[in-house]
Amino acid sequence: MAKVRMGVIGAGNMGGHHAKYMNQVPGAELAALADTDGEKRKKLAEQYPGVAIFDTATALLDSKKVDAILIATPHYDHVPIALAAFERGIHVLSEKPMAVSIKAARQVAEAYTQKYTHLKFGIMFQQRTSAMYQKLRELVVEGELGEINRVTWIITNWFRTWAYYASGGWRATWKGEGGGVLINQCPHNLDLIQFVVGGMMPKRVTAVGFIGKTHPIEVEDDISAIFEYENGAVGHFITTTGEAPGTNRLEICGDQGKIVAENGKLVFHRLRKNARTIREQSPESFPKVEAWPIEIPFQGGGDVHKMVTDQFVQAILNNTPNEKLYAPGTEGVKGLEIGNAMLMSGIIRKPVELPMSGDAFDAFIDECAKKYGGKKKLETKSSGADMGASFAKA
């Protein structure tokens, strides 16, 4: 059986996790690893005998030892590495986020669609494999809720300490990460909030955000937003790393009722009669609206990262259309644009229209780096914690 020679670029917490399961993926072979840390490379050589180890992404890409790569580097490196891989005829699976800015994300998406569609390009949005979110999307897209009128996500279970932000000099900085809670903790949620409603995007975002509200950092750690949609629906997105106990509750309301995703359960509060019909035709001023709470069953489980990688590898081997991936690379633009719009609106305290200007956002980020850069007042020191926990919730 043919094997896809996989290279992992960036062997930190997430890259290390991907490397560990890679040889368990049918049709995949861990062929190469790259990391800029010399000590880490020594450990990798001991841990993975026979696997080529490189000190830069470029060296790995030029080695001709890989057919595909998984990018798990700091955020700003995702786009240049992806473009360099495409130029060399190498398939790309990138960790989230696709990029820091919408302009860079559009750049790689456009390059792919214009010149490299013979290659496979995916994003590690593993939460899309969740049976709960898959079932939620199915119910919404198939019209079980009727017309959508509200989407609300309270996602505040990202509680972080000062020690967490001190664990890396790059962490919670504009130059290192390009933002805070939105770009670090929330990419999956920002992707899902449009994915589960069939790709419906806001036309306008209005937010209130705070720089270092509960931590001595230079990026946002608390933000709340209101979305406006073309059909008149509204959305809400509330997140912070300073609140405890946290909440993770997604509500989607339509003419046929409301679906709530919370605590690993999906509950459909289904209306006996359409809400619009009741509003327009009921002779009563205060009618009793009959709703049936139904817990929706779903099945699924397993290593969600491995599931995404497995499908990616099979797509290469079988030449499956790229759009059949859980998260085609071009899909990475959507959630990122929502997050960029939230961040910009939240700091300048003005609404942002979508599609938003990539140049305007880049100028905004540059201004934030100048205005707030250096305000992170924490001595960098390792906490010894497993930072993989940062990616555990969605």
C-alpha positions in Angstrom: 0.0 0.0 0.0 1.3 3.5 -0.9 2.2 5.7 2.0 1.9 9.5 2.4 5.2 10.7 3.8 4.1 13.3 6.4 6.3 16.0 7.9 5.3 17.9 11.0 6.7 21.5 11.2 6.8 22.8 14.8 7.1 20.1 17.4 5.7 21.8 20.4 2.7 20.7 22.3 0.3 20.3 19.4 3.0 19.4 16.9 4.3 16.8 19.3 0.8 15.3 19.7 0.4 15.1 15.9 3.8 13.4 15.6 2.9 10.7 18.2 -0.2 9.4 16.4 1.0 9.9 12.8 2.3 6.4 12.2 -1.1 5.1 13.5 -2.9 6.8 10.6 -3.6 4.3 7.9 -1.6 5.2 4.8 0.6 7.7 6.6 4.3 7.6 7.6 6.0 10.1 9.8 9.0 11.0 7.6 10.3 14.3 8.9 10.1 16.8 11.7 11.3 20.4 12.0 11.8 22.6 15.0 14.0 25.7 15.6 14.8 24.6 19.2 18.1 22.7 19.3 17.4 20.8 22.5 14.0 19.8 21.2 15.6 18.4 18.0 18.0 16.3 20.1 15.0 14.8 22.0 13.1 14.3 18.7 16.0 12.4 17.2 16.0 10.0 20.2 12.2 9.7 20.2 11.9 9.1 16.5 14.9 7.1 15.1 14.9 7.0 11.4 12.8 10.2 11.0 14.6 13.1 9.4 15.0 16.1 11.7 15.4 19.6 10.4 16.1 23.0 12.0 13.9 25.0 9.7 10.7 24.6 7.7 12.5 25.5 4.5 15.1 22.7 5.0 12.3 20.2 5.5 10.4 21.4 2.5 13.5 21.3 0.3 14.5 17.8 1.5 12.1 16.0 -0.9 11.4 13.6 2.0 7.7 14.6 2.4 4.6 14.5 0.3 2.5 16.5 2.8 3.1 18.6 5.9 1.2 19.5 9.1 2.0 23.0 10.2 2.0 23.5 14.0 4.2 26.6 14.3 3.4 30.0 15.9 0.5 31.7 14.1 2.4 34.2 11.9 4.3 31.3 10.3 1.3 29.4 9.0 0.8 31.4 5.7 4.4 31.6 4.5 5.0 27.9 5.2 1.8 26.9 3.4 2.7 29.0 0.4 6.2 27.6 0.3 4.8 24.1 0.5 2.4 24.7 -2.4 5.2 26.0 -4.6 7.0 22.7 -4.0 4.0 20.6 -4.8 3.5 19.5 -1.2 0.0 19.0 0.4 -0.8 21.1 3.4 -2.8 20.5 6.6 -2.4 23.6 8.9 -3.2 24.0 12.6 -5.6 26.8 13.4 -5.8 29.7 12.9 -5.2 29.8 9.2 -3.5 33.2 9.7 -3.6 36.1 12.1 -5.1 38.6 9.7 -7.9 38.2 7.1 -5.6 39.7 4.4 -3.0 37.0 4.8 -5.8 34.3 5.0 -7.3 35.5 1.8 -3.8 35.5 0.2 -3.2 31.8 0.8 -6.8 30.9 0.0 -6.7 32.7 -3.4 -3.3 31.3 -4.2 -4.6 27.8 -3.6 -7.8 28.2 -5.6 -5.9 29.9 -8.5 -2.9 27.6 -8.9 -2.8 24.7 -6.5 -6.1 22.8 -6.5 -4.3 19.7 -7.6 -3.0 19.6 -4.0 -4.9 18.9 -0.8 -5.3 21.8 1.6 -7.0 21.5 5.0 -7.3 23.2 8.4 -7.1 21.4 11.7 -10.6 22.4 12.8 -11.1 19.1 14.6 -14.2 20.3 16.5 -16.0 19.9 13.2 -15.7 16.2 13.6 -17.7 16.4 16.9 -20.9 14.3 16.5 -22.7 16.9 18.5 -21.8 19.8 16.2 -22.3 17.6 13.1 -25.9 16.8 14.3 -26.6 20.4 15.2 -25.5 21.5 11.7 -27.6 18.7 10.1 -30.7 19.9 12.0 -30.2 23.5 11.1 -29.3 23.0 7.4 -32.2 20.6 6.8 -34.6 23.2 8.1 -35.7 21.6 11.4 -35.5 25.0 13.1 -37.1 27.0 10.3 -35.6 30.4 9.6 -32.8 31.3 12.0 -33.4 34.4 14.1 -30.7 34.2 16.8 -27.4 32.6 17.4 -25.8 33.0 20.8 -22.6 31.6 22.2 -21.3 32.2 25.7 -17.9 30.6 25.8 -16.2 31.8 29.0 -14.6 28.5 30.2 -11.1 29.6 29.2 -10.0 30.7 32.7 -6.3 31.5 32.6 -3.8 32.6 35.4 -1.0 35.1 35.2 1.3 32.1 35.3 -0.2 30.8 32.1 0.6 34.1 30.3 4.1 34.2 31.8 4.9 30.7 30.3 6.2 32.2 27.0 7.5 35.5 26.0 5.6 35.4 22.8 2.3 34.6 24.5 -0.3 37.3 24.7 1.7 39.7 22.6 0.8 41.4 19.3 4.1 40.4 17.7 4.1 36.9 19.0 0.4 35.8 18.6 -1.3 38.7 17.0 -4.0 38.9 19.7 -5.4 37.2 22.7 -8.4 35.2 23.5 -9.9 35.4 20.0 -6.9 34.2 18.1 -5.6 31.7 20.8 -8.6 30.2 22.5 -11.6 30.8 20.2 -10.7 29.9 16.6 -12.7 26.7 16.8 -15.8 28.4 18.2 -15.5 31.2 15.7 -15.4 28.6 12.9 -18.3 26.6 14.4 -20.6 29.6 14.9 -20.8 29.9 11.1 -20.4 26.2 10.3 -23.4 24.9 12.3 -25.7 27.4 10.6 -24.6 26.4 7.1 -22.0 29.0 6.5 -24.2 32.0 7.4 -22.0 35.0 8.0 -22.7 38.3 9.7 -23.0 41.4 7.7 -22.0 43.7 10.6 -20.2 43.1 13.9 -20.3 45.5 16.9 -18.2 44.6 19.9 -16.8 45.8 23.3 -13.4 44.5 24.1 -10.7 45.1 26.7 -7.0 45.0 26.6 -5.6 43.2 29.7 -8.8 43.5 31.7 -7.9 40.8 34.2 -4.3 40.1 33.3 -1.2 42.3 32.9 -1.0 41.6 29.1 -1.0 43.7 26.0 -3.8 41.9 24.1 -7.6 41.4 24.5 -8.7 39.0 27.3 -12.4 39.9 27.4 -14.7 40.7 24.5 -18.5 40.6 23.8 -20.1 41.1 20.4 -23.4 41.4 18.6 -23.7 40.1 15.0 -26.2 41.3 12.4 -27.2 39.0 9.6 -28.8 39.7 6.2 -32.0 37.9 7.1 -32.5 40.0 10.1 -31.2 37.5 12.6 -28.9 38.6 15.4 -25.9 36.8 17.0 -24.0 37.1 20.2 -20.5 36.0 21.1 -19.2 36.4 24.7 -15.7 35.3 25.7 -13.0 35.9 28.4 -10.1 34.3 30.0 -10.8 35.9 33.4 -14.1 34.5 34.4 -14.8 31.5 36.8 -16.8 29.4 36.8 -17.0 29.5 33.0 -19.9 28.7 30.7 -20.0 27.0 27.3 -23.5 27.3 25.9 -24.5 27.7 22.3 -28.2 28.5 21.5 -29.7 28.7 18.0 -33.3 29.9 17.8 -35.6 29.7 14.8 -39.3 29.7 13.9 -39.6 26.1 14.9 -37.9 26.4 18.4 -34.5 26.5 20.0 -31.6 24.1 20.1 -29.1 24.3 23.0 -25.7 22.7 23.0 -24.3 22.6 26.5 -22.5 20.1 28.8 -22.1 17.6 25.9 -25.8 17.5 25.3 -28.0 18.7 22.4 -31.5 19.7 23.5 -34.1 20.7 20.9 -37.0 22.7 22.4 -39.3 22.1 19.5 -42.4 24.2 19.1 -45.7 22.4 18.4 -46.7 25.3 16.1 -44.4 27.7 14.2 -43.7 30.8 16.2 -44.4 33.1 13.2 -47.8 31.5 12.7 -48.6 31.9 16.4 -47.5 35.6 16.3 -49.5 36.4 13.3 -52.7 34.3 13.8 -53.3 33.8 17.5 -56.2 35.8 18.9 -54.6 35.7 22.4 -52.3 38.4 23.7 -50.4 36.1 25.9 -50.7 32.6 24.4 -49.2 29.6 26.0 -46.6 28.4 23.5 -46.2 24.6 23.6 -42.7 23.4 23.3 -41.3 19.9 23.7 -37.7 19.6 25.0 -36.1 16.7 23.2 -32.6 15.5 23.9 -31.1 14.7 20.5 -29.0 11.5 20.3 -25.7 11.4 18.6 -22.7 9.0 18.5 -19.0 9.6 18.0 -15.7 9.8 19.7 -12.0 9.1 19.4 -8.9 11.3 18.8 -10.5 14.2 16.8 -7.1 15.4 15.6 -6.3 12.0 14.3 -9.7 11.8 12.5 -8.9 15.0 10.6 -5.4 13.8 9.7 -6.7 10.4 8.7 -9.3 11.9 6.3 -6.6 14.3 4.9 -4.3 11.3 4.1 -7.1 9.3 2.5 -8.0 12.3 0.4 -4.4 12.4 -0.9 -4.3 8.6 -1.6 -7.7 8.5 -3.2 -7.7 12.0 -4.8 -10.9 12.9 -3.0 -12.1 16.4 -3.9 -10.7 18.9 -1.4 -14.2 20.2 -0.5 -15.0 16.8 1.0 -12.5 17.5 3.8 -13.9 18.2 7.3 -12.4 21.7 6.9 -11.0 22.6 3.5 -8.2 25.2 3.8 -10.3 27.9 2.1 -12.9 27.6 5.0 -10.3 29.0 7.4 -11.1 32.5 6.1 -14.6 32.6 7.6 -14.1 32.3 11.3 -11.0 34.3 11.1 -12.9 37.2 9.5 -15.5 37.1 12.3 -12.7 37.2 14.9 -10.8 40.0 13.2 -14.0 42.0 13.0 -14.8 41.4 16.7 -11.3 42.4 17.7 -11.2 45.6 15.6 -14.7 46.7 16.6 -14.1 45.8 20.3 -11.1 48.0 20.5 -12.1 51.0 18.3 -15.7 50.8 19.7 -17.3 51.1 16.2 -19.2 48.6 14.0 -17.2 46.7 11.4 -18.9 45.8 8.1 -18.2 42.4 6.5 -16.5 41.6 4.2 -14.0 43.7 6.0 -11.0 45.5 4.7 -7.8 43.5 5.1 -5.7 46.6 4.8 -7.7 48.3 7.5 -7.3 45.4 9.9 -3.5 45.2 9.3 -3.2 48.9 10.0 -5.2 48.4 13.2 -2.9 45.5 14.3 0.1 47.7 13.7 -1.4 50.5 15.7 -2.2 48.1 18.6 1.4 46.8 18.6 2.6 50.4 18.9 0.1 51.5 21.5 0.0 48.5 23.7 3.2 46.6 22.9 5.4 46.1 26.0 2.5 46.4 28.4 2.8 42.7 29.3 4.3 43.0 32.7 5.1 39.3 33.5 8.5 37.7 33.9 8.7 34.9 31.4 9.1 31.5 33.1 8.0 28.0 32.4 5.0 26.9 34.4 5.6 23.2 33.7 2.0 22.9 32.7 0.7 20.8 29.8 -0.3 23.6 27.3 -2.2 21.1 25.3 -5.1 21.8 27.7 -5.4 25.2 25.9 -6.9 23.3 22.9 -9.1 21.0 24.8 -12.4 22.9 24.9 -14.6 24.3 22.2 
